[in-house]
């Protein structure tokens, strides 16, 4: 086994601007907290919370990976991007928290990349050994013991990583190879969605105890690629492409609800068919979903509980926001990241909305 060098860097606290905006109904004098990120941050596309720390991942404007942590107790933001340069990330695509560590997945110019960060020491440890021939890792999620990794690989698109054995990755057997866009744990099983590239059709799997079940046959007719997904405690909400050739330009976007208890997939008509949602643009908890993205070149930020119309949250955003790139909830607060019209990145904490 190769000797792994673990690099310890001195933590650098990056100066960022903090903005308080807008009163939140239903809370006690709580204000959304807006944090403008360093000017070299291109975007944020993944967030996770653990040990009172919010970790953000994305990319810098020099085509290298970005990671930063926001201490929820002190309100201090630390840019850790320079500390992870030796890991060669170009994009951080997904983050999850397990056993007091943040696990980070993405890609480099040589293929998929995977590492963990110890938030107590701010040491990054590379883990991209024995991962097989993967071009990228798109999404990771944890059941509290192991981590499921999904992406684009030449054999299986899914790996199971067991942190108790530092460099052990086990391919998950699936009926055919496909491109995984999202994996998500619901407390009992994983939802896995993506695209069968050979047929340009959507793929939907459930996995429990490392036994995968292809349930793509439950998808509505003409369903194409499946992307962002969230779980609200009872059901999943999934953003998808509809490949109907009767519409211009050869399809449109649609929302699907999926009830894993009865394997029922239903189209949701409460959303516009030109709504664009990033890979981590849906999150959920307590019966609600939060959706962030872009609609008609304007930022889109709502919550939804599968009944009625989405409740618009855009008034909580700072001025001059052009797009939403990621949303996340810890069950109470909403964390939203995006970009201003001048392309600079920000993230915001909207308190007490779920």
N, C-alpha and C positions, 0 to 999 in steps of 0.2 A: 504493500500500500504506500502511496506517495506520502511523504511527510508534508503536513499542512502547516503553513506558517500563519499564525494568528497575529494580526496587527492591532496594536493598541495605540490609539491616537488621543491627543488631548482634545477634549470637548471644546468646540468653539460655539459661543452663543452669537447668533447672527442678529443684527439689528433689523427689526421689521416694524412696520407701523401698525398700530392697533386702532380700530375705529369702532365706536359704539353707535348703533343705529336702531331706530324704531322700537317701540314698546310692544311686547308680546301679550296678547289677551290671555287671561286665565293664569298668569303667573304674577308673582309678587315683585313688582319693580325689576323684572329681569329684562335685560337688553341683549339682543344678538351681539355676539362678539366677532368682529371681522378682523382677520389677520392678513395683511398684504405680504406676500412672500417675496423673497429676494428676487431681484430683477432678472437673474439668469435662470429662474425656474420657468420652463415652457408650459407645463401643465401638471395637474395632479389627477391620477386616474385610479387610486386605491387608497382606502383608509381603514384602520382598525384601532380598537381601544383595548388596552390591558394595563393593569397596575397603575391606573390613574394617568396614563400616557396615551395620547392620540398620535399614532404613527401614520405619516403620509408618504406615498410613493408615486413616482411619475418619471419625468424626464427634464433635463436641463436643455437650454437652447444650443448647447454644443454637442447634442446627440449622445449624452451619457445619462446614466440613471440618476434619479433624484430621490433622496430620503430625508425626511425631517421629522422631529418629534416635538409635540406641543405638550407641556406639562399642565394637566388640567387643574392642579392645585396651585401652582405658582404663576401660571399664565405666561411662562417663558417658552419661546420657540428656539429650537436648536437645529441648524442646518447640518446634517451629517453626510451630505453628498460627497464631500472630498474624502471622507474616511472610507468610503466604499469604492473608490476609484480602482483599487487593485482587484476588485471582483469583476470588473469589465462589463457591468450592466450597461446596456443602452436604454432599456426601458424597464421600469418596475411596473408589472401588470397587476399583481395581486398580493395581498398581505393577509395573514391570519395570526392569531395569538394562541399559543399553547405552552403550558408548563413554564410560565414566566418568561417566554421568549417570543419575539416576533419573527415569523418565517416570511421570507420575501421571494417572490418568483417573478421571472421575466425572461429577458433574452439579451444576448450580446451578439457581436458580429460573427461569432463562431457557433452559435446555437443557444439552446435554452440555458438559463442561469437560475441558481437556487442558493439561498444562504439563510442564516439566521442572525438576528441581532439580540444581544443581551442588553436590555435597557438600563441595567444597573451599572454596567461598565462601558456601554457604547462600543463594544467589540463586535465586529462582523466576522462570522465564520463561514467560509465557502463550503457548500455541500454538493456541488455539481460534479460528483464522481459516481460512476456506475449508473448514470441516468439513461443510457442508451442514446439512440439517434433522434433527438428532439430538436426541432428548429426553434420552438418557443414554448414556454409555459404561459398559458393564458389565465388560468384561474386555479386557486387553491382554497380548500376548506377543511375544517377539522371536526371530528366527532368527539374530541376531548382526549383521545388516546393516540390516534395516528392522523396523518394528513393525506387527503386525496388531491392529486395534482393532475390537471387536465391541460392539454395543448395539442400540438401537431407533432406526431412522431411517425416513424416509418413502419413500426410494427403495431404496438398498441398506443392509443392516444391518452392512456390513463396510467398513472403510477400511484402506488400506495407507499408512503414514507413513514417509517416507524422511528421516532426520535430516540428510542431506547437503544437503537443500533445505528450509530451516527451516519453511516453511508450505505444503508440498506434500502433499496427501492425494489418494489415488487410490481410487475406489470399486472393490470387488471384485465382479465379475459373478457372480450366483448365479441359480438357476433361478426362484426366487420369493422375495418378501420374507418375513422372519420375524424373530422376536426372538432375538437371540444372548445366551446366558447365560454361555458360557465359550469361550475360545480358548486353545490350548495347543500349544507347539512340542515335537516329540519328537526333533529332530535331523535329520529328513528332510522332515517335512511338518507342517502344522497340523491339529489336531483342532478342529472348530467344532461346538458343540452349542447347542441351544435349543428353541424352540417355534414351530410354525406356529399362530398364533393363530386363523386362520380355521377350522381343523379340530381344534384342541386336541390335536395330535399332536406327537410328538418329531421333531426335525430333527437329522441327523448329517451333517457334511460333512468331507471331507479337502481340503486345499489345498496344492499344491506348485508353486512357480514361478508364483504368481498364477493358477493354473488350478484352479478348484474342482470337486469331484466330489461329487455328492449320493449318499450311501450309506444314506439313511434306510430303504430297502427291506430292509436287513439287520437292522433292529430287530425285537425280538419283538413279537408281536401285542399290541395295547392299550397300547403304549408311549406315554406322554404326554410332558410337558416333561422335558428333560434339563438337569441343572444342574451341580453341582460335579464336577470331573474332575481326575485326577492321572495321571502317567506314571511307571512304575517302571524304565524302561530297556528294557522289552520290550513291555509292554501298557499299555492305559489302563484305569482304573477310573472309572465314571461313575455318579453318583447320579441316579435318574429317578423319575418318577411312572408308575404303572401305572393306566390308566383303565378297567380291567375293571369293568363295572357289577354283577358278581356278588358284589362285596364291599362292605361298608359302611365309610366313606361314599362310595360310588362310586369306589373305587380305594384304592391303597396305594402306599408307596414301595418301591423295589427297587434293588439294585446290578446294574450290567452290566459285564462285562469286554469289552474290544474289542481284538482283535489286528489291527493295521493291515497286517501282512504277508499275511494271508489274508482280510481284511475279515470276520472272524468276530465276531459279537456274541453273548454268552452271559449269561443271568441267573446271579447269584451268590446262593446261598441262605443264606450264613453270617451275614447281617445281619437284624436285626429290621425288620419292615415299617412300623413307626412311628418309625424313626430319622430325626431331622431334622438335615440337614447344611447349613451356610451356604455361600455361593457360593465361598468359598476354604477349604472344609473338608476337601479332599483334596489331598495332596501325595505325592511319591514319589521314590525313588532306590534304586540298588543292589538291585533286585529286590523292594523293599518299598514298600508304601503306608502312609501315616499318615492316619488319619481322625479328625476332631474334630467334635463337634456336641452334640446333646441327645437323650437317650433316656428316655422316661417321666419327664420333668422333672428328670433328673439329667445331669450332664456326661458325655460319652462321648468317650474318648480311647484309641485302639488303633493297632496296626500289623498289617499283613496282607500275605501274599505269594501270594495266590490258592490256597493249599492249607490245609486244616484250618480251624481257627477263629481269629478275630482274637486277638491277644495284647494283653491289657488293660494300658494304661499309666497308668491313673487314679491309681495310688499316687504318681506323680511330681508330681501337681498339689498346689498349696497347699490348705489347709483352706477350707471354705465356698465353694468354686467352684460356681456354678449353671449355667454354660454355657460352651461353647467357641465362639468366633466366627471363628477363622482358624488355619490351620496352615501351616507352611512348613519345608522342609529344604534345607540346602546340600550334602547328600550324606553328612554325618556327624552334625551336630547337628540337633535338632528345635526349632523355634520355635513356640510355641503361645500364642495370645491368647484372652482370655475375660473373663468378669465374675464377681464375687463375688455372694453372695446379696443384698447391699445395693446392687447394680447398679454399683459402682465397677469400673473396668477394670484389667487387668493383662496383662503378657506374661511368658513364661518361656523360658529356654534349657535344654533337656534335652540334655546332652552325650553324644556317642558312641553313639547308639542305632541309627544306620544305617551 
